[in-house]
Amino acid sequence: MNAGIFEEYSLQAAEKIFESHNYAVMVGGTGLYIKAFVEGMDDVPVIDPAVRQKIVADFTQNGLDFLQKQVAEKDPVFRSIAEQRNPQRLMRALEIFLSTGKSITAFRPGQKKQRPFNIVRIGLELPRTELNERINNRVDKMMDDGLLAEAELLFSFKSLNALQTVGYQELFDYVEKKYSLKEAVERIKINTRQYAKRQMTWFKKDPGIKWYNSNEVDAQEILLYLNLLT
């Protein structure tokens, strides 16, 4: 799955929902994917396989830290919003920059695509301290619900793209005895908080989002806002 594929998939899903409902609700945190649905994506250029192979070889030899530094140097715009523990996305950004000299974020439509339905964007936010507390509690609950056992079960598949995410990666490091379990759990919390901060930075740049405080908003107020715009 990538943003271009998601654009096609999500539009098909929305069309199916609209066959029997007047509203479709998309909830998510991955800004690029939501942007693809709302505005569309430009075609990303074809990459020379040799460029990809070189990047993969460098990553295999030098590790994730090296890859993160390369992306920070070559594509700081993407670096500011990317999930830093996902090597597949980092390598994708790097290969596009090395092939075109442009940030992967440049391959978004200069002109927004028109959709056959109205789009209303709503953002819910919490005070930073409360958000961080919720993230920490969520990680603790995930551990209580068996995240470690799940990670151990999937360890032999740790190179798969779907497992290059916060939560799995830190526990894979624990299995490899790079960190204690306590340190691994703390790293999950830190990396999740950092990812949430990058997500908020991304969405705050979008003037089309109407923001509400999750602790104070009245559901009727949101419904009124929707009815006024649709």
Steps between C-alpha positions, in 0.01 A plus 500: 500500500615852422324835480417461130345156549315626807350786298347253257387259772344765724308663215353161408408439865333842526302440182369173642403666829314777315280241332309462827612790723523877470817525709830316509740559789875455464697495825876490497836641580712440191498843341633406158232234452221735603642766270498246216130435558409868532721655232648216294859404423727575210667209325831423669782453246634157412815426701809332359522160675873557551424803720263295712748213530778734613278654769390158626862383510606809695214449746586133545864582568464818708163468670204724576700787655694543177178501298340759727802730466498467121133595479550789744778631277338441160130552573453697825140584407399134495724432799291740708181298447621146439478208738868467587485128581360402160798427270280422199353850494838657567661303217214597268551868576875467449475320168263764364731782608809333355317435172328838458671746734157574649334418829242221491257761633536689171313222323164620611260672266562866431129517429260314727292232336127548511300237686131423429411568863553770761786455748490644851812468715483497880794481739477390864783592735595466864742694721849361445537368855172311481580363155838373620337339803247324278778376273698365795192328643416353160847350468470349848164348407643359176772332702243363746295368208792296363700723263829337601372149428370624164836657413685182598266299279569731206872542559604275211305731267649824639636609160151530351385854429182458705712440812727802457291698744511646848424230753632203309843643427581584862393155617698334222802687641416357843482147356845558350616612849581853390289643782332382817123457485455814712717701258316359198160598642627849581629533143157404367347780707760755390479407131119502508495844662743630239292355220184659641679835514601472134144408407364807676761723333387365163129552560540844658637625168169421331274808512203289391477315832261632766644418843319401818627422849399139567424577866274795429328443165131428486408232247201711398740782409685273259173378348392860453829578330453205265145598415605857424762385252329205332 
